[in-house]
Amino acid sequence: MKQFVYMDAAASWLKPQSVIESEADFLANSYANAGRGICARAGHVDTLVDESRKTVADFINSDKENIVWTSGTTDAINRIVNILKNTYSDKILTVAVSDLEHHSARLPFEMWANNSGCNIVVMPLDKELNIDKDNLPLADVYVITAMSNVIGVAQDVELIIQSIRKINPNAITIVDAAQFVVHNKIDIKKFDCDFLVFSGHKIGADTGVGVMYIKNPEVWNVDKFGGGMVNRIMDDGSVLLNKSPEKFEAGTLPLTQIIGLKSAIKYLSDWKSGHDLIEYMYDELSKIERIKIFTKRDASMISFIVKDMHVIDFGAMIGAHDICIRVGNMCASWIHKKLNIDGSVRISVGPWNTMEDAKSVVDVIKEILK
Ligand SMILES: Cc1ncc(COP(=O)(O)O)c(C=O)c1O
């Protein structure tokens, strides 16, 4: 039987068996709500959620009270915009973004700016398409895409934030680590950012769970109200909130996904990277005259265009060979505009991919473009 080749890890990971098993076990044997019950079974769920939070905290060298569950990166960035709105009320902030951003990291700010809530300034990129930390504009808030989902190069987040703090010691720094976290160790103490976000599904967990690290949770107003975050409703109608992280977690949590995330992080930590596959495909695809690769050999993904062929046509042809790779604008319009292209083709690998997969992808591409 012809093998289906899934090389779109940067969009979403296939799920490791350990994640599937931990979720199935929870659903079959331990399910109850968290943070609400006092029976032993509910207490056990609280422990499971707490263990998962501890795993995430350790994973990025943080503490449990700084780790807030979200439904993913997009949710987290939209929430941060609302947290900023609720904390600064009518103050107009200047927000620095870059052309590396995914729509999820920049559009919530652009839309806020359209409603005159903030001003946007764009951080320049250098010749290598990295954030030019020596020419940063003055801003109140900086959004840093730690790794573009098109270029696949890790930004030097630590140095960028040090440069930001020289310009504005009080700047608020937000790191989109959705792609970075797959390939790089995060040490939040070194980054010293105010917020860092990533999605579970890109590292093997289920959809519907994500992480929002908040450095100083006590200084921020919440963006959501509901069950689980209230300590007491006072007689005057005011609300005494729980401490972080609960104060940011209104409503029932995505429990199954949170429990799966613990197994996913263990699995990711054991993965040795698929860079040998990337290098092999990079070298082979570089030999094809009609392909123009615009990522580096040591990047975490390969992005390219095909001369005289629309990327969607290319995607349809390769898809017909049961190969799943990504084509289009990758929800990252600004970097495509900067490169003066409408879209691109992206190949990205996960732990399930083999050298045989890499060879079949190269063979099929050669066949299509011969
Ligand atoms: C760099 C980057 N940021 C944000 C996102 C949005 O992630 P999600 O769709 O999981 O919210 C993605 C997804 O591709 C991404 O690659």
The ligand as an ORCA input file, in Angstrom:
! r2SCAN-3c Opt
* xyz 0 1
  C       4.509     31.468     14.599
  C       3.080     31.129     14.814
  N       2.338     31.901     15.633
  C       1.050     31.637     15.881
  C       0.419     30.560     15.310
  C      -1.021     30.279     15.632
  O      -1.114     29.103     16.354
  P      -2.547     28.454     16.701
  O      -3.258     28.316     15.394
  O      -2.185     27.146     17.313
  O      -3.241     29.373     17.620
  C       1.140     29.722     14.449
  C       0.486     28.592     13.770
  O       0.880     28.180     12.712
  C       2.499     30.013     14.198
  O       3.237     29.240     13.399
*
